[in-house]
Amino acid sequence: MLTHKALAGMVRDVLGVSKGQSLADGYSVTDVINHAGRWLTASHQWAWLSKAVTTLNYVSGLEYISLPADFRSIGAVTITNGLVHQAHMTTMDVIVRYRTQTVGDLNDRWLAVSYRPGTEGGVVPVLEVYPTPSAAQTAALTLYYSADWTELTEDGYATVPAFMEPLVIEAARQYALGLAAEGGVDTYARMDALKQSQFFMSFRRRDGQVQNQLGPLLHTAGNQTGSSPEAPFSGPIPNPS
């Protein structure tokens, strides 16, 4: 388990600062670690950032749904209880246009990610919904998503798989060295060099080995009836009549 204490000690050694000392204008060692972590999660579509399914609630009269705090991107979203009605991902311009007129089956939902002001400043991603829910509903939608870096606090630890810990350490070190312009090489150049390195590529390969088998293709003639939850739609193609 990679703790904040261990990471902070390495960053302080690189920057030559003592515990509790700010770097500039309140910028702390914890900020360095978290900025390096954000860079790392944005640098590749890591399989380990794919989260388990979660559910989202409707709030009566609210035209958007709050997304998980560590949300990065949507993998899939469906209406939790319903085989007939569907959730359709679309764009914000379509959502805005639909809100000015009645469109389609109102039991279906049209969804798009947008950004709204957060409660603690800045902006946060939300899921816009059309039509606006007329009643509260728990677990109305089921969401599969990829996560972002989980902010590290002074008494916490890095929420990463054990195999990723060496790369987290190196990312934090290189980010700190770049801030100090060690050897005349800035942060951008250091992080770019790290991403192109064989060291980084070895973690990409390890991450890609999490699941080597994806199963048979659905909706093909090769599927056998009963082989999947979608079996009625993926069985053998009958002969022409």
C-alpha positions in Angstrom: 0.0 0.0 0.0 1.5 3.3 -1.1 0.9 5.9 1.5 0.9 9.7 1.4 3.7 9.7 3.9 6.0 7.7 1.7 5.2 9.7 -1.5 5.5 13.0 0.4 8.9 12.0 1.7 10.2 11.2 -1.8 8.9 14.5 -3.1 10.4 16.5 -0.3 13.8 14.9 -0.9 13.6 15.9 -4.6 12.6 19.5 -3.8 14.7 19.9 -0.7 11.9 21.1 1.5 11.0 20.2 5.1 7.7 18.8 6.3 4.9 21.4 6.4 6.8 23.8 4.2 4.9 25.3 1.3 6.6 25.5 -2.1 5.1 28.7 -3.4 1.9 30.6 -2.7 0.5 27.8 -0.6 1.3 25.1 -3.2 2.1 22.0 -1.1 3.8 18.6 -1.5 0.3 17.1 -1.5 -0.6 19.3 -4.4 2.5 18.0 -6.3 1.4 14.4 -5.7 -2.2 14.9 -6.7 -1.2 16.8 -9.9 1.2 14.0 -10.8 -1.7 11.5 -10.2 -4.1 13.4 -12.4 -1.5 13.5 -15.1 -1.0 9.7 -14.8 -4.7 8.9 -15.0 -5.1 11.2 -18.0 -2.1 9.8 -19.8 -3.7 6.5 -20.9 -7.1 4.7 -20.9 -6.1 2.5 -18.0 -8.2 -0.7 -17.5 -7.7 -0.4 -13.8 -9.7 2.8 -13.8 -12.8 1.0 -15.0 -15.2 1.0 -12.1 -17.9 -1.5 -11.0 -21.5 -0.6 -11.9 -23.2 2.1 -9.8 -26.7 3.5 -9.8 -28.0 7.1 -10.2 -31.1 8.6 -8.6 -33.7 10.9 -10.1 -34.6 14.0 -8.1 -38.1 15.4 -8.9 -37.9 18.5 -10.9 -34.1 18.4 -11.3 -33.0 18.3 -14.9 -29.5 16.8 -14.2 -28.0 14.0 -12.0 -24.9 14.3 -10.0 -22.1 11.9 -11.0 -19.7 10.1 -8.7 -16.9 12.2 -7.3 -14.2 10.2 -9.1 -16.1 10.2 -12.5 -14.0 10.5 -15.6 -16.0 9.1 -18.5 -19.1 7.0 -19.3 -18.7 3.5 -20.4 -22.5 2.7 -20.6 -25.7 3.9 -19.0 -29.1 2.1 -19.0 -32.5 2.4 -17.4 -32.2 0.1 -14.4 -35.7 -1.5 -14.5 -37.0 -1.6 -18.0 -36.6 -3.8 -21.1 -38.7 -1.7 -23.4 -37.7 1.9 -22.6 -34.2 3.0 -23.2 -31.6 5.6 -22.2 -30.1 7.4 -25.3 -26.7 9.2 -25.0 -26.7 12.4 -27.1 -25.2 15.9 -27.1 -26.1 19.0 -25.1 -27.4 20.9 -28.1 -29.9 18.1 -28.7 -30.9 18.1 -25.0 -31.4 21.9 -25.1 -33.5 21.6 -28.3 -35.6 18.8 -26.8 -36.3 20.9 -23.7 -38.1 23.5 -25.8 -40.5 20.9 -27.3 -42.1 17.5 -26.6 -40.1 14.8 -28.4 -40.6 11.1 -28.7 -41.6 8.6 -26.0 -41.4 10.3 -22.7 -40.7 7.0 -21.0 -37.3 7.0 -22.8 -34.5 9.2 -21.5 -32.0 11.3 -23.4 -28.7 12.0 -21.6 -25.6 14.1 -22.1 -22.7 15.0 -19.9 -22.2 18.7 -19.1 -20.4 20.8 -16.5 -22.0 22.9 -13.8 -20.6 25.0 -10.9 -19.5 22.8 -8.0 -20.5 23.3 -4.4 -16.8 23.9 -3.5 -15.9 26.0 -6.5 -14.8 25.1 -10.0 -17.1 23.1 -12.2 -18.1 19.4 -12.0 -19.5 17.0 -14.6 -23.2 16.1 -14.3 -25.6 14.0 -16.4 -28.3 16.1 -18.0 -31.6 14.4 -18.4 -34.6 14.9 -20.8 -37.4 14.8 -20.0 -36.9 16.2 -16.5 -37.9 13.6 -13.9 -41.4 14.4 -12.5 -40.8 12.1 -9.5 -37.9 11.0 -7.3 -36.7 7.5 -8.1 -33.8 5.6 -6.4 -31.4 3.7 -8.7 -33.3 5.0 -11.8 -30.2 4.6 -14.0 -27.3 2.1 -14.0 -23.9 3.6 -14.8 -20.7 1.9 -15.8 -17.9 4.5 -15.9 -14.1 5.0 -15.8 -12.7 6.8 -12.8 -10.3 9.6 -12.3 -7.4 10.0 -9.8 -8.7 9.9 -6.2 -7.4 12.9 -4.4 -4.7 11.9 -1.8 -4.9 13.4 1.7 -2.2 13.5 4.3 -3.5 10.4 6.2 -4.5 8.5 3.0 -2.9 6.2 0.5 -2.9 6.0 -3.3 -6.0 4.2 -4.7 -4.1 2.2 -7.3 -3.4 -1.5 -8.0 -0.1 -2.7 -6.4 1.5 -3.2 -9.8 1.0 0.6 -10.6 2.8 1.8 -7.4 6.3 2.1 -9.0 4.8 4.3 -11.8 3.0 6.5 -9.3 6.2 7.0 -7.5 8.2 7.9 -10.6 5.4 10.2 -11.9 5.5 12.1 -8.6 9.3 12.3 -8.6 9.5 13.5 -12.2 6.7 16.1 -11.6 8.6 17.5 -8.6 11.9 17.5 -10.5 10.3 19.4 -13.3 9.0 22.0 -10.9 12.5 22.5 -9.6 13.7 22.6 -13.2 16.4 20.1 -12.2 19.0 19.9 -15.0 17.2 22.6 -16.9 14.4 20.2 -17.8 10.8 21.5 -17.0 7.8 19.5 -16.0 6.2 19.2 -19.4 9.4 17.7 -20.9 9.9 15.3 -18.0 6.3 14.0 -18.1 6.4 13.6 -21.9 9.7 11.7 -21.6 8.2 9.4 -18.9 5.2 8.7 -21.1 7.4 7.7 -24.1 9.7 5.5 -21.9 9.9 1.7 -21.9 9.3 2.0 -18.2 5.8 3.5 -18.8 5.1 1.1 -21.7 5.7 -1.9 -19.4 2.8 -0.7 -17.1 0.6 -0.2 -20.1 1.3 -3.8 -21.2 0.6 -5.1 -17.6 -2.6 -3.1 -17.4 -3.7 -4.6 -20.8 -3.3 -8.1 -19.5 -6.1 -7.8 -17.0 -8.6 -9.6 -19.3 -7.3 -11.4 -22.4 -10.6 -13.2 -23.3 -13.6 -11.1 -24.4 -15.9 -14.1 -25.2 -17.7 -14.8 -28.5 -19.1 -12.0 -30.6 -22.8 -11.3 -29.9 -25.4 -11.1 -32.7 -23.5 -13.4 -35.0 -24.4 -16.6 -36.7 -21.7 -18.4 -34.6 -23.6 -17.7 -31.3 -25.6 -20.5 -29.8 -29.0 -19.8 -28.4 -28.7 -19.6 -24.6 -25.1 -18.5 -24.6 -25.8 -15.0 -23.3 -28.5 -12.9 -21.7 -29.2 -11.6 -25.2 -29.7 -15.2 -26.5 -33.1 -14.5 -28.2 -31.3 -12.0 -30.4 -28.0 -13.8 -31.0 -28.9 -17.3 -32.1 -28.1 -18.9 -35.5 -29.5 -17.3 -38.6 -32.3 -19.4 -40.0 -32.3 -20.6 -43.6 -34.2 -18.4 -46.1 -37.9 -19.3 -46.3 
